[in-house]
Amino acid sequence: MARASRNRTLQVSEAEKPLLRQRLLLPKDISGSNFTDRTIHGNLLDTLQKLPDEFADLVIIDPPYNLSKDFGSMKFDALSHEDYAFYLQSWFPAVCRKLKPHGSLYICGDWRSAGILQAAMEEELHLLNRITWQREKGRGAMRNWKNALEDIWFGVKDKRHYTFNVADVKMKRKVLAPYRKDGLPKDWNETDEGKFRDTYPSNFWDDLCVPFWSMPENTEHPTQKPEKLIAKLILASSNPGDMVFDPLLGSGTTSVVAKKLGRHFCGVEISEDYCFMAEKRLIMAESDKRIQGLADGIFWERNSQPLPNKQDGNNTKEE
Ligand SMILES: C[S@@+](CC[C@H](N)C(=O)[O-])C[C@H]1O[C@@H](n2cnc3c(N)ncnc32)[C@H](O)[C@@H]1O
């Protein structure tokens, strides 16, 4: 069936696969620091034994939530709370050991596993916050409230010494009450597009939708995170040249955004098809560093506005 002309979902053809496969690193071939800027195709449990401790400045984890979900070659079946906690214990402490002494870690989850994730974070790290992301999309329910929220737990190894670049994650919001003092705008700017204020980011994020079919970052991965969301984490909690590690990489969003923002990266993914998506996106990121919803170092209110043509500039501004 022909696909709609506005559908920009990433496609990987059979012809591209041999070349993309060559770019992948297998756990058995890890040595020294050859995992830098690579996608490791393998099981996280085997890979963790081969990676050195304390190599990552920032770890971003988007694990299978405790829901039955088909990840292609890997099917996750919903577990009891006790078994999900046990599953997490099989890899989470080992992942935390990969963090440098001044490193930061984010782990995503939904409301069902909030208690388990909070306990796991507090066991291994200093828990600093829980970000709530209102992702809008969610399946309606006849006898329950639709779930449209996700959590992103934020922890650090050393609560006195960690990276947090707040100026890099300010958000541009329309000013509702444009106060003036002595006739001049108070904390806001007048532009051709209207009156805006750069605001400090809170732990409630309602400026991000999940990738959808007309967005160039969209893939067929069932639980892909938006590039803009990962960009906020990376800009706030790492510096250019730092190493960002994603142990459950999926379609490659963390590595792609790290590359676009001048960080080193390493990701692990068990499904070869998702590794191919990651590699194709990484190749595309060599010539196109745009992140939808981030323009000239400012996060705009939405990430859903189309990107302009590449020659039109670095990025777009949102509605
Ligand atoms: C929630 S998804 C991550 C999605 C990702 N954030 C993105 O934007 O595409 C979790 C991923 O972990 C992978 N995975 C699950 N268990 C794994 C394991 N033991 N080793 C490596 N990858 C695994 C799944 O195949 C899935 O793609």
PDBQT file of the ligand as one rigid body, heavy atoms in Angstrom, charges set to zero:
ROOT
HETATM    1  C1  LIG A 401      11.222   1.427  25.894  1.00  0.00    +0.000 C 
HETATM    2  S1  LIG A 401      12.287   0.912  24.626  1.00  0.00    +0.000 S 
HETATM    3  C2  LIG A 401      13.402   2.281  24.415  1.00  0.00    +0.000 C 
HETATM    4  C3  LIG A 401      12.922   3.252  23.365  1.00  0.00    +0.000 C 
HETATM    5  C4  LIG A 401      13.901   4.367  23.106  1.00  0.00    +0.000 C 
HETATM    6  N1  LIG A 401      13.958   5.311  24.201  1.00  0.00    +0.000 N 
HETATM    7  C5  LIG A 401      13.587   5.119  21.811  1.00  0.00    +0.000 C 
HETATM    8  O1  LIG A 401      13.436   6.369  21.828  1.00  0.00    +0.000 OA
HETATM    9  O2  LIG A 401      13.461   4.480  20.774  1.00  0.00    +0.000 OA
HETATM   10  C6  LIG A 401      13.256  -0.288  25.418  1.00  0.00    +0.000 C 
HETATM   11  C7  LIG A 401      14.158  -1.060  24.487  1.00  0.00    +0.000 C 
HETATM   12  O3  LIG A 401      14.948  -1.968  25.259  1.00  0.00    +0.000 OA
HETATM   13  C8  LIG A 401      15.231  -3.108  24.457  1.00  0.00    +0.000 C 
HETATM   14  N2  LIG A 401      15.606  -4.175  25.386  1.00  0.00    +0.000 N 
HETATM   15  C9  LIG A 401      14.818  -4.801  26.274  1.00  0.00    +0.000 A 
HETATM   16  N3  LIG A 401      15.531  -5.698  26.993  1.00  0.00    +0.000 NA
HETATM   17  C10 LIG A 401      16.802  -5.626  26.556  1.00  0.00    +0.000 A 
HETATM   18  C11 LIG A 401      18.003  -6.271  26.930  1.00  0.00    +0.000 A 
HETATM   19  N4  LIG A 401      18.021  -7.204  27.895  1.00  0.00    +0.000 N 
HETATM   20  N5  LIG A 401      19.139  -5.929  26.307  1.00  0.00    +0.000 NA
HETATM   21  C12 LIG A 401      19.143  -4.967  25.342  1.00  0.00    +0.000 A 
HETATM   22  N6  LIG A 401      18.024  -4.328  24.932  1.00  0.00    +0.000 NA
HETATM   23  C13 LIG A 401      16.865  -4.641  25.530  1.00  0.00    +0.000 A 
HETATM   24  C14 LIG A 401      13.939  -3.351  23.684  1.00  0.00    +0.000 C 
HETATM   25  O4  LIG A 401      14.164  -4.074  22.488  1.00  0.00    +0.000 OA
HETATM   26  C15 LIG A 401      13.448  -1.909  23.432  1.00  0.00    +0.000 C 
HETATM   27  O5  LIG A 401      13.793  -1.461  22.151  1.00  0.00    +0.000 OA
ENDROOT
TORSDOF 0
